[in-house]
């Protein structure tokens, strides 16, 4: 019997952070948070979530902030 087991990224979701300034360029309303779960799958059917990758990107300066680098202001806006 052959089992097809692996991991696969899920659907990417985005959310605009309103009234939050970028810590690097200090522009307001330019941060977008992206969240993408990674699933373990069996026969291409998602079984459970392994992890959820979150990061924010500034559309003005293009700086990327990972979950560990979020400011309290960014956390509250989520």
Beta strands, then each sheet from edge to edge (+ up, - down):
strand 1: 5-17
strand 2: 31-42
strand 3: 45-58
strand 4: 64-66
sheet 1: 1+ 2- 3+ 4-
end
